[in-house]
Amino acid sequence: MSKRIKLTGKFVIGHDGNSHVVYEDGCVVYQGDEILFVGHDYSGPVDEVWDTGKSIVSPGFIDLEADVDTDHANFDPVLWGRVPRPEATFQPGPKFRTVDPYTDEDFSVRQKYSMAQLIMNGITTAMPICGEQFHGWAQTYHEFEIMAESVKEMGIRADLGPSFKSCGIRGGQVDEVREKQSFEDALRYFKEYDGTAGGMIRGFINPCQIAITRPEILRRAKDFAVEVNAPMRLHACEEDVEWKFMLPKHGKTTIDFFDEWGLLCPQLLIPHAITLKDSDIRRLAEHRMTVIHTPIAEINYGAGLNSFSKYQTMGINMSLGTDAQPVDMIQNMRLAWDIDRFCEWHSLACRYNEDDTITDLMADQPDWPKTTAADYFNAATVNGAKALGRDDLGKLAPGARADIVVVDLDDLRVGPYEDPIRTLVVSCVGNNVRHTIIGGVTRMKDWKLVGVDEEKLRRDAQRVYEKYLSLFGEYDALGRGIDQLCPPSFPILKR
């Protein structure tokens, strides 16, 4: 029998069946993968008492757009720009979409390092996103076989699924052979891996964007997701490039097109969803759908959601994802809040004219209800669980999974604390996460990963990352390396 552990802290974020509640000087009791009690004055027997002192004891965060490749969107904001600059932008050469350059060891290192980062930032459930820039096609069945082993080794809870597509680039030629293979492999992976690793691995359906995946394939994928009641994540409405692609090709914008093809359903999760008409938002709400907001990734490109409050008020289930470095859910909560303040106040969207008048470019927007820290905490916890169809994640309550993170408040860098959720969002970052427990197993204690050689993992990850950087020179049509495409910030003087 596993130990029965009583964990105490200054602020324990429990759940009363309707919402999160705060137990000051409370406790959570868990045994194995199950929470037994949350609240005050537990009088039952325990095998161990763990006092976390001045801390927030929180449910683990749920990341529905978890960066698991060590490089995704690390320096992309420098490399890409709104105005096309062919001289400074990667141009696919003849090697592009031909072979996979990574070894099994490369994949394993990338995945484990990224999962280590997620765990250290208090993320206990992850739905991975991986860059495919130099992949031969999509994320393969074999790559996700390796990922399943990484999940088991690192002990994170994960929803996994290889990706599939119809063509290599936006507007490219459909490759029916590779399309068929990648789609069939994705369904096979779900059937073989869903519910494995003692339930730590769940499957999801992972198509690529509409610009590179035929609607016929997306419809078949959606039908399968509905049949097995699994989430299907489909990146959409991420930028105006997609809008400009869809109108000439299909005569309608993305959500109109999805509706026409019968893709809208509660199982469909849409990361980004920035370029939406108000009628689109209402339609997503009618179908009880989830938007995955990725504020750091989006602001990298000068984009943002307009506005979180509007989407939430219209009935969208708002969740969060990292999708970029740093994989810090607390920072994403704070930035989401900040972006919504921009949408509320309009100051940056005003033009200050020479005749002393002000032109408010957002004047037609209603005054949506003010968001609170609780809205973003919900997005990182219970709303993410709802998107996954899981009533046992994202909360500390009897019968829920024992996924628990402890955020240290006894730190001058945090400052004086008051309301714990507001303090978490306003004053903390991922580095303040001190302990992470997943499935009742302590995966990080006192900022150290349990059973992981952190120094070796850092060295291996740096080596694989440098290999990734070297691929720009091999794959670029003009043979330009990363130093040409993305020059250093200052001259680097080597010995």
N, C-alpha and C positions, 0 to 999 in steps of 0.2 A: 504494500500500500504506500502511496506517495504521502509525503508529509502534509499536515494541515497547517497552513501558515497564516498568521495574523499580521497584516501590514498596517502600520499606523502613520499618520501624517497630519500636518497642520490643517490642510484642506483636502478632503476626499470628495471627488466629484462622483456622486452616485446617480442613480436614475430611479424615479418613483413610478415608472410605467408610462408617464406622459412626457416628462422632460428631465433634463439633468437637474440635480439639486446638489447643494454643497453641505457636507457635514464638517463643521469646524471641529478640529481635534477628533476626527473620526477614524474608522478602520475599515479595511476590506479583508475578508477571510476567504482563502481559496485552497483547494486541494486538487492536485493534478491540473487538468485543463478547465476546471469549473469553479466559478465564483459561488460561494455558499452564503455570504452575508456581506452587506454594506450598511454602515451606519454608526451608531453609538452603542456602547455597553454590550459588546458580545460576551456572553458568559459561558459559551461552550468550551470544550477541550481543544487545545491547540498543541502542536508539536514544537512550534517555533514562533517567536514574536520578533518582528523586524520593524524597528522604529526609524522612520525616515526623517524625523525632525521637522524643521521649517521647510515644508515642501508642498507641492500640489501633486496629489495622487490622482492620476487621470486615466481614462480609457486610452488605449493605444490609438494612434492616428491611422486613418485609412487613406491611402494614396492611390487614386484610380488612374494616375498617369505617372507611374514611378519610373524614373530614369535608372536603367540598369545596364548601361554600357560604358560608363566612365567618361564618355566624350560628348554625349548628346547635348547640343546647344551650349557648350562651354565657351567657345569663342565665335559662334555663329553670328552674333550681332555685328562683329567686325567684318566678317566675310561677306555677308549678304546685306543688301540695301533695297529700299523702296524703288529708287531709280536704278534701272539696270546699268551696270558698269562692266561690260564684257572683259575689259582689261584687268579688272580686280575680282572677277567672279569665277568660281570653278566651272569649267566647261568640260562635260563628259567626253572622254576620248574613246578609242576603239576597245579598250579593255573594260569599259563600263558595262555592268550587268552581264558579265560573262562567267566569272568564277568567284568563289568565296575566298578571300585572302587569309581568313583567320583559321588557326588551328583549334582543335578541341581545347587545348590548354589555354589559348587566348580567350576563348569564349568563357571558360570556367573562371579565369582570373577576373575578367571584366564583370561578370555577374556577381561573384562573391565580394569583390571590392565594393560594388555599388550596393549590394544588400547590407554590407557592413555599415555603409554610410546611412542607409535608411534606418537601420536599427538604432544607430547612435543618435539619430534625430527623432526617435520616438515613434517611428512608423512601424506598425506591427502587421499590417495587411497591405500588400502591394499588388497592383495590376500593372505589369511592366510595359514600358515603352522603350523600344530600342531603335537607334538610328540604323538606316539601311543604305547609307550613302555608298559604301563600297561592297555591299552584298551582291552576289551573283544574281539574285532575284529578290526573294522576300526572306523573312525569318523562317528558317526551315524547321521541319519536324525534329531533325537531329539537334539543331541548336537548342530547341526547347527540351529535348531529352537531357541535355547537359544542364539546362536551367533547373529542371526538376531535381537533379542531384545537388545543385547548388542550394536550392531551397531547403532540402533535407539537412545539408551540412550546416547551413547558417541558422536554421530554425525559424525563419520568418514564415508568416502565413501568406500565401500567394494564389492569385487567380492567373492561370497561364494559358497561352494559346498562340501557336505560330501564326504569322500573318499570311495573306494571300492577295494576289493582284492579277490583273489581266495584261498590263503592258508596263514597260520599264520606266517610262517617263510620261508626263502629262501630254496627252494628244498623240502618244506613240502608237506603234503597230501592236495589235493584240497578238500575243503568243499563246495560242490555244493549248499547246502541249504543256507549257509551264503553268499556265492558268489552272488547268485541270488538275495537275499534280499538286500544286500548292493548296488548292481548295480541298481536295480529297484528303491531303495530309492533315489539314487543320481539323476536319471532322473526325478523322481517325484518332488524332491526338486527344481530342475532347473525350471520346469514348473510352480511351485507354487510361487516361490520367485523372479524370474528374473524380474527386473523392479519395485519392491515394494519399500516401504518407500520413496515415492516421487522420485523414480529413484536412490536413494542412494545405493540400493542393486542391484547388477547384479549377474547373475549366472555364474559359470564356471564348467567344467567337471574335476574331480579330482581323477584319478586312482592312485593306488600305483605302485611301480616299477615293471618292467618286471619279476623280479625274484620271485614275489609273486602274479602276476596277469596274468592269461592266455591270450595269444595273441588273442584268439577269443573274449574275453571280451573287450580288448583294441580296437580291430577293430570295434566292435559295438559302443563303446564309441566315437571313432573318427568319425564314420558315423553320429552319433547324433550331435556332435559338428559342423560338416560341415553343416548339415541340418539346424540347428538353428543359425549358424554363431556365435558360442560362443567359447571363448578360452578353450583349454584343456591343463592342465599342467601335464607333465609326467616326473618325476625325472629319469634321465638316465646319464650313463657315468660319474658317480660321483667318482668312484674309480676303481682300477684295480681288486678288488674282483669281480665286475660285469663282467669284461672282461673274467676273469678266470672261471666264472660260465657259461657265454653264449657260449663260444667256445666248451666245451665238450657236453653241452646239445643240442645246436642247430647248431653247426658247423660253426658259423659265429659270428662276433661281433655285438653289439647292433644296430648301425645305419643300417648296412646291413640287419639285421633282420627286423627292422622297415620298411625299404624300401620294402622288400619282402612281408610284410603284408599290405602294402598300408597305413601306418600310417603317413607318412610325408606329411604335408600340412601347409598352413599359420596359421591355428588355433592352431597348436601344439607349446606349449612353453616348452622348455627343461631347467630346472634348472641344473646348474653345467656344464655338457658337457665338462668335462676335458679330459677324455680318448678318444680322437677322432683322427682318421687318417685325413690327409689333404683332402683325397677324401670324407670323411664324412662331413667335413666342407663345401666343395663345394656343396655337395648334399643338405645340409640344406639350403644353400643360394639359390640354384635353386628352392627350394620350398618356398622361402620367409619366412623363419622361424625365431623364436626368441630364443636366449639363455639368460637365467637369471643367471647372474654372481653374486655369493655370496662370496666375497673375505674374509670376516672375518670368516664365517663358514668354508670355505675351508682351510684357513691357520691354523685353529685350528687342523687340521689333517695333517699338513705338505704338503698340496696340493695347487694347484693354476692353473690358466688358462695360457696356453702357446700358444699364447699370445693374450691379448685383441686386440692389433693392427692387428694381423694376422686375427682373426675372423672378425673384422670390415672391414678390407681391402678386404677380400674374399666375403663380402656382407651379413654377418649376422646382423640382427637387435639386437644389444647388449643392454640389460636392466640390472637392478640391483635389488637385494633383500638382506634383512638382514639375516634371517634364523638363528640367534644366538644372544645372548647377547653380546654387547649392540645393541639395535635396532636403530642404529645411521646411517642414510643414508650418512651423510657428512663423517663420518669416513670410511664408505665403499667406497665412491668415492676416498678418499685419498689412502686407501690401494690398491684399484684396480690400481691406477696410479703407486704406488710404485712397485707392482708386475710386472707391465709391464716394469718398468725401469730395474728390474732384468732380464727380458727376453731380453731387448735391449742390456744391457751391458755385460751379460754372466759371470761377475766376480765370482759369487758364484757357477757357473756351471763349473768352471775350476779346474783341478787338477794340483797342483804345484809339479813337480817331483824332485827327488833327483839329477838328472843329469842337473838341471837348465832349463829344458824345461817345457812348459805349454801345457797341453792337454785340449782343449776347447770342452767340452761335448755337446755343442750346435752349433758347428762349421757349421753344415749342414743347420742351419736355415738362411733364407734370412734376410736382414736388412729391417724389416717392417717399414712403416712410423711412425715417432714419434707421440705419442698421446699427446693431450693437455687437460687441465682442461675442456674445452668445450665438449670433447668427453664423459667424465664421467658425466657432468651435463646433457647432452642430454640423456644419459642412464637412469638417474634418473627421467627424465621428459618426453620429447616427444617420446622417444623410448618405454618407458613403456606404454604410451598412444596408440601408434601404435600397440603394442602387444595385447592390449585390444580391438582394433577396435574402439578407441575413438578419434575423432578429436577435442573434446571439453575439453580435459584434458591435463595437462603437459605444459601449456603455458598461458601467460597473453596476451589475445587478445580479441577484441570485439566479443561477441557471445560465448566465452569459459566459462566454469564453474568458479565461484568465489572461487577457491581454492588457497589461498595465504598464504605464510609464510614470516615473517619478521625476518631477521638475524641481530642481533645487532653488529655493528662495534665499538661502542663507549665504548670500553672495553680494558684495558691494556693487558688482556690475549690474545687478537687477535693480537695486535701489529699494526704498521702502515699499511695502506691498499693502494693498487694500483688497478690493474685490479680486478674488483669485483668477477669474477668467479674464477680466480686463488687464490685470497685471501680466498674465501669461502672454496675451496678444500684444500689449503695448511695450512691455519691458524685457521680455525674454526672447531668446533665440534657441536654435536647436542645441547649441553647446550647453545650455542649462539643463538638458535632460541628463539625469545622473544614473538612473537605472531603467532598464527595459526588460519586461517579462512578457514572454509570448507562449501561449498555451501552458501557462504555469511554470515554465522553465525560464530561469534568469539568463538572459542572453547578453546583457551588459550590466555590470555592477561597478559603481564608483568610476564611471566613464571608461571602463576597460571592457572590451569584448571578452566573454568567457570562452576559453578554449580556442582562441584564435591568435596566431602569431601575427600581430599587427604590423611589425616591422617588415616581415617577409611579404605580407600582402601589399604593403605600400610599394616595396621595390618591384614586385611582379607587375603591379598595376601601372607603374611608371614606364616599365619596359613595353608593355602592350600599348600604352597610350602613345609612346614614341613611334611604335610601328604604325599605328593609325595615322599619325601626322605624316609619316613618310609616304603613305599611299596617295596623297594629293599629287605628288610629282609623277607617280606611276599612272594615275588615272586621268589627269588633266590633259585635254587635247593638245595644249601647248607646252606640256611638260613643266609647268610651273609648280614649284614646291610651296610648302606652307609659308616659308619666309617671304616669298613674293606675294602670295595671295593675302596673307595676314601678317604683315611685318610686326616685329617686336615694338612694344610701346616706347622703349628707349634702346639705344645701341647696347648690345650685349658684348662685353669685352672678355674674351676667353683667355686663359693662361696659354 
